Amino acid sequence: MQPNHRSNIVLIGMPGAGKSTVGVILAKHTSRDFVDTDVLIQTSERRPLQKILDENGHLALREIEQRILLSLDLSNHVIATGGSAAYSGEAMRHLKKSGSVVFLHVPFAEILERVRDFDTRGIARAPEQSFADLFEERYVLYKKYADLTIACEGLSQEQVSQTICRRLGPDA
């Protein structure tokens, strides 16, 4: 059987949207491997995301993330990206070649409930940028690159995973 050239499921969305947790559940439901690109970044750099931000700034983290994303050559994976992946058009086009991009849309108020460590979580943003401004800026990018948007408000991570499977169809 010929492998599906778009066999990956790529999750994008804000920090706190549940990409990593939903990704693990989705990988189990769809018999795929799972990779979290934030973990790949931290392993490659041998330091946490926040330390990269503190020592090198948000633009350096975005460059590292782009390099990691462009280096991925995977099939049959669920890929949980970092929240800032969508800043790289080149990386997003690369990911779309081998997968369906799914935006986990969680409303801002719910993200605020989930993300309590905004200043220490390793979120790539300009120092003066508010979380609300970051949300608005990224929302546009997530919508631009998404093949599928999942409204996650009020859903458990299991329900989000089931919704993705249903919406992507039998090839999910």
C-alpha positions as CSV (number, residue, x, y, z in Angstrom):
1,M,0.0,0.0,0.0
2,Q,1.3,3.4,-1.0
3,P,1.9,5.7,2.1
4,N,-0.2,8.8,2.2
5,H,2.0,11.8,1.3
6,R,0.0,13.8,3.8
7,S,-0.1,11.2,6.5
8,N,0.8,13.6,9.4
9,I,-1.6,15.5,11.6
10,V,0.0,18.8,12.6
11,L,-1.5,20.6,15.6
12,I,-1.2,24.4,15.9
13,G,-2.5,26.9,18.4
14,M,-1.8,29.0,21.4
15,P,0.1,27.8,24.5
16,G,-2.4,26.2,26.7
17,A,-4.6,25.0,23.8
18,G,-3.8,21.4,24.6
19,K,-1.7,20.5,21.5
20,S,0.7,18.2,23.4
21,T,-2.0,16.4,25.4
22,V,-4.5,16.1,22.5
23,G,-1.5,15.0,20.3
24,V,-0.8,12.0,22.5
25,I,-4.5,11.0,22.6
26,L,-4.8,11.5,18.9
27,A,-1.7,9.5,18.2
28,K,-3.2,6.6,20.1
29,H,-6.5,6.9,18.3
30,T,-4.9,7.0,14.9
31,S,-2.0,4.6,15.4
32,R,0.6,7.3,14.7
33,D,3.8,8.2,16.4
34,F,3.8,11.5,18.3
35,V,6.4,14.3,18.4
36,D,6.3,17.5,20.3
37,T,8.5,20.1,18.6
38,D,9.0,22.1,21.8
39,V,10.7,19.0,23.2
40,L,12.8,18.7,20.1
41,I,13.9,22.4,20.5
42,Q,14.8,21.9,24.1
43,T,16.7,18.7,23.4
44,S,18.6,20.2,20.5
45,E,19.5,23.3,22.5
46,R,20.0,21.5,25.7
47,R,18.0,24.1,27.7
48,P,14.4,25.0,28.4
49,L,12.5,27.4,26.1
50,Q,12.4,30.1,28.8
51,K,16.2,30.0,29.1
52,I,16.5,30.4,25.3
53,L,14.2,33.4,25.6
54,D,16.1,34.9,28.6
55,E,19.5,34.5,27.0
56,N,18.8,35.0,23.3
57,G,15.4,36.6,22.9
58,H,12.1,35.7,21.2
59,L,13.4,36.1,17.6
60,A,16.2,33.6,18.3
61,L,13.7,31.1,19.6
62,R,11.6,31.5,16.5
63,E,14.7,31.0,14.3
64,I,15.5,27.8,16.2
65,E,11.9,26.6,16.0
66,Q,11.9,27.2,12.2
67,R,15.2,25.3,11.8
68,I,13.7,22.3,13.8
69,L,10.4,22.4,11.8
70,L,12.2,22.5,8.5
71,S,14.4,19.5,9.5
72,L,11.3,17.3,10.1
73,D,11.0,14.5,7.6
74,L,8.2,12.4,9.1
75,S,5.2,10.4,8.0
76,N,2.4,8.9,10.0
77,H,3.0,11.2,13.0
78,V,1.0,13.6,15.1
79,I,3.1,16.7,15.5
80,A,2.4,19.2,18.3
81,T,4.1,22.4,17.3
82,G,5.1,25.3,19.5
83,G,2.7,28.2,19.7
84,S,5.0,30.3,17.5
85,A,5.4,27.9,14.7
86,A,2.9,29.8,12.5
87,Y,5.3,32.8,12.3
88,S,7.4,30.9,9.8
89,G,5.6,30.6,6.5
90,E,8.4,28.5,5.2
91,A,8.0,26.0,8.0
92,M,4.2,25.9,7.8
93,R,4.4,25.2,4.0
94,H,6.9,22.4,4.8
95,L,4.6,20.9,7.4
96,K,1.5,21.1,5.1
97,K,3.3,19.1,2.4
98,S,3.2,16.0,4.6
99,G,0.2,16.6,6.8
100,S,-3.1,18.2,7.6
101,V,-2.8,21.3,9.8
102,V,-5.3,21.4,12.6
103,F,-5.8,24.6,14.6
104,L,-7.0,24.0,18.1
105,H,-8.9,27.2,18.8
106,V,-9.5,27.9,22.4
107,P,-11.0,31.3,23.3
108,F,-8.8,33.9,24.9
109,A,-10.6,33.7,28.3
110,E,-10.1,30.0,28.5
111,I,-6.4,30.3,27.5
112,L,-6.0,32.8,30.4
113,E,-7.5,30.2,32.8
114,R,-5.1,27.5,31.5
115,V,-1.9,29.6,31.2
116,R,-1.0,31.0,34.6
117,D,2.8,31.1,34.0
118,F,2.8,33.5,31.1
119,D,6.1,35.1,32.1
120,T,8.0,31.9,32.7
121,R,6.5,29.4,30.3
122,G,8.8,30.0,27.4
123,I,6.4,31.8,25.1
124,A,8.1,33.6,22.2
125,R,6.8,37.2,22.3
126,A,8.3,40.6,22.2
127,P,9.1,41.8,25.8
128,E,6.5,44.6,25.6
129,Q,3.8,42.5,24.0
130,S,0.7,41.6,26.1
131,F,-0.8,38.1,26.1
132,A,-4.0,39.6,24.5
133,D,-2.0,41.2,21.7
134,L,-0.1,37.9,21.1
135,F,-3.3,36.0,21.0
136,E,-4.8,38.4,18.3
137,E,-1.6,38.4,16.3
138,R,-1.3,34.6,16.3
139,Y,-5.0,33.9,15.7
140,V,-4.7,35.4,12.2
141,L,-1.7,33.2,11.4
142,Y,-3.3,30.0,12.7
143,K,-6.4,30.6,10.6
144,K,-4.2,31.3,7.6
145,Y,-2.4,28.0,7.7
146,A,-5.2,25.7,9.1
147,D,-6.7,23.0,7.0
148,L,-9.1,22.4,9.8
149,T,-10.1,24.5,12.8
150,I,-11.5,22.8,15.9
151,A,-13.5,24.9,18.3
152,C,-12.3,23.5,21.6
153,E,-14.4,25.6,24.0
154,G,-16.0,23.3,26.6
155,L,-14.6,20.1,25.1
156,S,-12.3,17.7,27.0
157,Q,-9.1,16.7,25.3
158,E,-10.6,13.3,24.5
159,Q,-13.5,15.1,22.8
160,V,-11.2,17.3,20.8
161,S,-9.3,14.2,19.6
162,Q,-12.5,12.5,18.6
163,T,-13.7,15.6,16.8
164,I,-10.4,15.8,14.8
165,C,-10.7,12.1,13.8
166,R,-14.3,12.6,12.7
167,R,-13.6,15.8,10.8
168,L,-10.5,14.4,9.0
169,G,-12.4,11.3,8.1
170,P,-11.3,7.7,7.5
171,D,-7.7,8.6,6.6
172,A,-7.2,10.3,10.0
